[in-house]
């Protein structure tokens, strides 16, 4: 049986009096929430800093029959303490929604994580609103970016068991 596992990208949203950049992973059959991730490293664009409160560690991961999965948002993959924490975890899969004008730092970090521990890093990059240097698309640690002709890219992975376990790393 194949069950769609969807990362909905990341979105700025207000929680109480704070703003956060948040991503969710859901089951595609019925939208069941699996786990989420808040961005840990803000970005500067056109001399404006992202107005979010960055999330502290811990990081939530999902243990599946396919291995240990986590989500990182954009620069969390390759910059500062968030990147160091991700690199220290025994991840099998790292799913990264991103909006960037370059995917080079993503590719370097993805290759390093794969070479070090076998982590498969999948980055879905959305084009910046103005002045982009690269096209939107999907990038994998050892493949060239695949252009997205639509707003949706489907990557199929067969699921053989149904047990899922959330793990929080401190």
C-alpha positions as CSV (number, residue, x, y, z in Angstrom):
1,X,0.0,0.0,0.0
2,X,1.3,3.5,-0.8
3,X,0.3,6.4,1.5
4,X,1.1,10.0,0.4
5,X,3.2,11.8,2.9
6,X,3.1,15.6,2.2
7,X,5.1,18.5,3.6
8,X,3.0,21.5,3.1
9,X,5.8,24.0,2.6
10,X,6.4,26.6,5.3
11,X,4.2,29.6,6.1
12,X,4.4,32.7,8.3
13,X,1.6,32.5,10.9
14,X,0.7,34.3,14.1
15,X,0.5,32.3,17.3
16,X,-0.7,34.4,20.2
17,X,1.3,37.6,19.9
18,X,4.3,36.1,18.0
19,X,5.0,35.3,14.4
20,X,6.6,32.0,13.3
21,X,7.6,30.3,10.0
22,X,6.0,26.9,10.3
23,X,5.9,23.7,8.2
24,X,3.6,20.7,8.6
25,X,3.8,17.1,7.5
26,X,0.5,15.3,6.9
27,X,-0.8,12.1,5.5
28,X,-2.2,12.7,2.0
29,X,-5.1,10.3,2.4
30,X,-7.0,12.3,5.0
31,X,-4.8,15.2,6.1
32,X,-3.8,13.6,9.4
33,X,-1.2,15.8,11.1
34,X,2.1,13.9,11.6
35,X,4.5,16.5,12.9
36,X,5.6,20.0,12.3
37,X,8.6,22.3,12.5
38,X,9.3,25.9,13.3
39,X,12.1,27.8,11.5
40,X,15.2,28.3,13.7
41,X,17.2,30.7,11.5
42,X,15.7,33.9,10.2
43,X,16.6,35.3,6.8
44,X,17.3,38.8,5.4
45,X,15.9,39.7,2.0
46,X,16.1,43.2,0.4
47,X,17.6,44.6,3.6
48,X,14.6,43.4,5.6
49,X,14.9,40.8,8.3
50,X,12.3,38.1,8.6
51,X,10.0,39.2,11.5
52,X,9.7,35.9,13.2
53,X,10.6,34.5,16.6
54,X,13.0,31.6,15.9
55,X,12.2,28.3,17.5
56,X,14.6,26.9,20.1
57,X,15.7,23.3,20.1
58,X,14.2,20.6,20.7
59,X,13.6,19.3,17.2
60,X,10.7,16.9,16.5
61,X,11.4,13.9,14.3
62,X,9.1,11.1,13.0
63,X,10.2,7.4,13.2
64,X,8.7,5.5,10.3
65,X,9.4,2.1,8.6
66,X,11.3,4.2,6.1
67,X,13.6,5.5,8.8
68,X,13.9,8.7,11.0
69,X,12.4,11.8,9.3
70,X,12.7,15.5,10.1
71,X,11.8,18.8,8.6
72,X,14.1,21.8,8.4
73,X,13.1,25.2,6.9
74,X,15.4,26.9,4.4
75,X,18.6,28.2,6.1
76,X,18.2,25.8,9.0
77,X,19.7,23.2,6.7
78,X,23.1,24.9,6.3
79,X,23.6,27.8,8.7
80,X,24.5,28.0,12.4
81,X,23.3,25.9,15.4
82,X,20.3,24.5,13.6
83,X,22.5,23.0,10.9
84,X,24.9,21.6,13.5
85,X,22.0,19.9,15.4
86,X,20.6,18.4,12.2
87,X,24.0,17.1,11.2
88,X,24.4,15.4,14.6
89,X,21.2,13.4,14.3
90,X,21.0,9.9,12.8
91,X,18.4,11.0,10.2
92,X,17.4,8.9,7.2
93,X,15.3,11.6,5.6
94,X,15.4,15.4,5.9
95,X,12.6,17.3,4.1
96,X,13.3,21.0,3.4
97,X,10.8,23.5,2.2
98,X,12.7,26.6,1.1
99,X,12.4,29.9,-0.7
100,X,15.8,31.0,-2.0
101,X,17.5,32.6,-5.0
102,X,20.2,30.0,-4.9
103,X,20.3,26.3,-3.9
104,X,24.0,25.9,-3.8
105,X,24.3,26.0,0.1
106,X,21.4,23.4,0.2
107,X,23.2,21.1,-2.2
108,X,26.5,21.3,-0.2
109,X,24.9,20.5,3.1
110,X,22.7,17.8,1.6
111,X,25.8,16.1,0.1
112,X,27.7,16.4,3.4
113,X,24.9,14.9,5.4
114,X,24.5,12.1,2.8
115,X,28.2,11.3,2.7
116,X,28.5,11.4,6.5
117,X,25.4,9.4,7.6
118,X,23.4,8.4,4.5
119,X,20.7,11.0,5.1
120,X,18.5,11.6,2.1
121,X,17.8,15.4,1.9
122,X,15.0,16.6,-0.3
123,X,14.7,20.3,-0.9
124,X,11.7,21.8,-2.5
125,X,12.8,25.4,-3.4
126,X,10.3,28.1,-4.2
127,X,11.5,31.0,-6.3
128,X,12.1,34.3,-4.5
129,X,9.4,37.0,-5.3
130,X,11.9,39.3,-7.2
131,X,15.3,38.9,-8.8
132,X,15.7,35.2,-8.6
133,X,18.9,33.6,-9.8
134,X,17.6,30.0,-10.0
135,X,14.3,28.4,-11.0
136,X,11.9,26.8,-8.5
137,X,12.1,23.0,-8.3
138,X,13.1,19.9,-6.5
139,X,16.8,19.2,-5.6
140,X,18.2,16.0,-4.3
141,X,21.8,15.5,-3.0
142,X,23.2,13.9,-6.1
143,X,20.9,15.0,-8.9
144,X,20.4,18.2,-10.8
145,X,17.3,20.3,-9.9
146,X,14.1,19.2,-11.6
147,X,12.0,22.1,-12.8
148,X,8.4,22.2,-11.5
149,X,5.9,22.9,-14.2
150,X,3.1,23.1,-11.6
151,X,2.8,24.1,-7.9
152,X,2.9,20.4,-6.9
153,X,5.6,17.8,-7.2
154,X,4.8,14.2,-6.2
155,X,7.6,11.9,-5.0
156,X,6.4,8.3,-4.3
157,X,7.8,6.1,-1.6
158,X,6.1,2.8,-0.8
159,X,5.2,2.4,2.9
160,X,5.1,-1.2,4.2
161,X,4.1,-0.8,7.8
162,X,1.7,1.6,9.6
163,X,3.5,2.4,12.9
164,X,4.8,5.9,13.3
165,X,6.6,7.2,16.4
166,X,7.3,10.9,17.3
167,X,10.7,11.4,18.8
168,X,11.8,14.7,20.4
169,X,15.6,15.3,20.5
170,X,16.8,17.7,23.2
